[in-house]
Amino acid sequence: MRIAIPSTGERLTSLISETLGRAPFIIIYDNNTGEYESCENPGFKVQDGSGLKATDIILQNDVSVLLTREVGRKAYSILQKEHVKISLLDSSSTVKFAINKFLKKLEV
């Protein structure tokens, strides 16, 4: 399973971004290998359509789950249509903490 998380930085120790579209980076974590990659989000610098730019990254990287604090209507609609599960986070934390918390929920 590949998990996407909007991030303020390029590492798992970075904080989760408050928004999907305006996140400087999207971190893609592969649960099967434990490896991750950091993708620069072009939506971080655009005036309109920032959520759609982030959505493109998620879809291009074959992500099955998005962990985020916020997602806009257009991005939400596209991700739902493409069967990407969206899990809204209730607090800010590091990317690694959010991934571990999500995976623990799956074990129960």
SEVOVO-528723 format. One line per field, with one value per residue (C-alpha): residue number from 1; residue in one letter; x, y, z. Coordinates in Angstrom, 3 decimals. Each point is the difference from the previous one (the first is absolute). Last residue first. Layout:
N
i	NUM|...;
aa	A|...;
xx	X|...;
yy	Y|...;
zz	Z|...;
//
This chain:
108
i	108|107|106|105|104|103|102|101|100|99|98|97|96|95|94|93|92|91|90|89|88|87|86|85|84|83|82|81|80|79|78|77|76|75|74|73|72|71|70|69|68|67|66|65|64|63|62|61|60|59|58|57|56|55|54|53|52|51|50|49|48|47|46|45|44|43|42|41|40|39|38|37|36|35|34|33|32|31|30|29|28|27|26|25|24|23|22|21|20|19|18|17|16|15|14|13|12|11|10|9|8|7|6|5|4|3|2|1;
aa	V|E|L|K|K|L|F|K|N|I|A|F|K|V|T|S|S|S|D|L|L|S|I|K|V|H|E|K|Q|L|I|S|Y|A|K|R|G|V|E|R|T|L|L|V|S|V|D|N|Q|L|I|I|D|T|A|K|L|G|S|G|D|Q|V|K|F|G|P|N|E|C|S|E|Y|E|G|T|N|N|D|Y|I|I|I|F|P|A|R|G|L|T|E|S|I|L|S|T|L|R|E|G|T|S|P|I|A|I|R|M;
xx	-6.900|2.962|-1.420|-0.155|3.701|0.746|-1.715|1.866|3.332|-0.627|-1.078|3.077|2.332|-1.486|0.516|-2.923|-2.946|-3.361|-3.296|1.231|-2.449|0.327|-0.658|-0.144|1.035|-2.620|0.638|-3.452|0.679|3.309|-1.675|-2.812|2.344|2.295|-2.957|-1.473|3.229|1.929|1.001|1.970|1.327|0.730|-0.569|-0.302|0.354|2.814|0.979|2.738|-1.548|-3.312|1.510|2.126|-3.025|-2.025|2.662|-0.367|-3.807|0.216|2.048|-2.514|0.292|2.849|2.904|3.129|-0.874|-1.944|3.342|0.313|3.547|-0.143|1.675|0.564|-0.536|1.216|-1.547|-0.146|-3.627|-1.314|1.293|-0.016|-0.575|0.821|-1.656|2.036|-0.445|-3.589|-2.354|-2.364|-0.223|-0.445|1.343|3.265|1.161|3.213|3.284|1.524|-0.920|2.181|-0.425|-1.635|-3.309|-1.896|-3.123|-0.318|-0.384|-0.197|0.916|-1.270;
yy	-3.815|-0.108|2.708|2.469|-0.632|0.914|3.393|0.811|-0.999|2.137|3.006|-0.268|-0.260|3.085|2.000|1.362|2.329|-1.120|-1.499|-1.739|-0.642|-3.390|0.015|-3.327|0.353|-1.677|2.113|1.623|0.684|1.677|2.163|1.119|0.744|2.053|2.059|0.470|0.955|-2.274|0.727|-1.633|-2.733|-3.724|-1.172|-3.734|-2.126|1.903|-1.000|2.646|1.841|0.203|1.650|2.397|1.029|0.574|2.425|2.014|-0.143|1.362|2.979|0.889|3.768|2.284|-2.342|-0.470|-2.906|-1.627|-1.046|-2.532|-1.299|-3.769|-1.744|-3.714|-2.714|-3.487|-2.427|-2.626|-1.134|3.162|2.218|3.618|2.861|3.401|2.970|3.172|3.782|-0.530|2.641|-2.441|-2.508|2.398|0.245|-1.611|-2.978|0.696|-1.442|-3.069|-2.169|2.273|2.512|2.849|1.749|-3.147|-1.171|-3.754|-2.763|-3.715|-2.867|-3.463;
zz	15.035|-2.375|-2.281|2.884|0.653|-3.631|0.385|3.220|-1.543|-3.080|2.077|2.248|-3.006|-1.670|3.157|1.922|-0.451|1.230|-1.136|-3.135|-2.815|-1.697|-3.718|-1.871|-3.633|-2.193|-3.147|0.289|3.680|-0.880|-2.650|2.310|2.889|-2.234|-1.216|3.469|1.751|2.351|3.580|2.827|-2.269|-0.233|-3.571|-0.681|-3.175|-1.689|-3.547|-0.219|-2.958|1.902|3.074|-2.043|-2.097|3.178|1.241|-3.212|0.348|3.530|-1.199|-2.694|0.331|1.112|-0.625|2.144|2.291|-2.831|-1.515|2.854|0.348|0.349|2.936|-0.225|2.552|0.814|2.483|-2.758|0.171|1.694|-2.796|1.191|-2.439|1.493|-1.665|0.331|0.318|1.170|-1.406|-1.692|2.852|2.893|3.572|-1.033|2.047|1.860|-1.210|1.711|-2.987|-2.117|-2.852|1.861|0.729|-0.928|-1.790|0.624|-2.586|0.875|-2.324|0.892;
//
